[in-house]
Amino acid sequence: MDKKNLEGMVDKAKGKAKEIGGVATDNRDWEAEGKLDQVKGKVKEGLGNLRQGIKKTLDDLDSNKGENP
């Protein structure tokens, strides 16, 4: 798991907690902050997945280098 994936998961969890707290206390600003944090978390997870995919592709290319002269 990439560091960005982990950061994204944490941001999503914090955002969900803020959103629920905002709904429970009728605080629309806090609710909106929570939704924004969740979106940021999803973006970070996406970046982490992209980084993992690039790293895997580069590793595959590097390991196949000697197979096809």
Stockholm file with secondary structure:
# STOCKHOLM 1.0

chainA/1-69         MDKKNLEGMVDKAKGKAKEIGGVATDNRDWEAEGKLDQVKGKVKEGLGNLRQGIKKTLDDLDSNKGENP
#=GR chainA/1-69 SS CCHHHHHHHHHHHHHHHHHHHHHHHTCHHHHHHHHHHHHHHHHHHHHHHHHHHHHHHHHHHHHHTTTCC
#=GC SS_cons        CCHHHHHHHHHHHHHHHHHHHHHHHTCHHHHHHHHHHHHHHHHHHHHHHHHHHHHHHHHHHHHHTTTCC
//
